[in-house]
Amino acid sequence: TAPFPVVLARQANAGADRALNRGLALARGATVALLNSDDGYAPARLARLSASLAGDVALAFSDVVLIDDDDRPADGPYARTLRQRIDEAEAGPGLLRALVRHNAATSTGNLVFRRSLLARTGGFAPLAVCHDWDFVLAASYVSRFAFVREPLYRYRLHDANTFAGRRVAGIL
């Protein structure tokens, strides 16, 4: 049981962007946190990221722990590349520069933002992949953002990931 109202909305599969935008249209809170069905949050995640939304910062995300289907640390070429890109964002000269090169935010589930940001960005674009990256880049035009350098998001890597599956299939 959640300590807040929960609304369950069902719809035919029309893509992640439509599901996200519909859910966000139903949401009523001033702060929005997304969570993908196969990922997880560290206990302090919502408090830490919500606290980082101060002043003109309207979007926040954290470092991630890459896990496999068995909740063990993920390994393999894709996991190593993703970890390297996140580490570059942490160490680099500017987070925006790193975000332009690759999606250091990693996933929609790693985003916490002020609801007001939706009107300023237009929400999630109708893209089969990278709608999260597009949203973060659009947000960079209208807001500052925060990268909380703590591994507060557990991102599951497996062949069913939309992006990883498309890479394997050679679609990208």
Protein Blocks (a to p, Z undefined) as FASTA:
>chain_A
ZZbdcdddddddebjklmmmmmmmmpmbfbdcdddfkbccdfklmmmmmmmmgcjbfbdc
dddddddfkopacedjklmmmmmmmmmmmmmmbfklmmmmpcfkopaklpccdfklmmmn
opaaddfbhklmmmmmmmmmmoccdddfbdfbccdddfklmklmmmmnomZZ
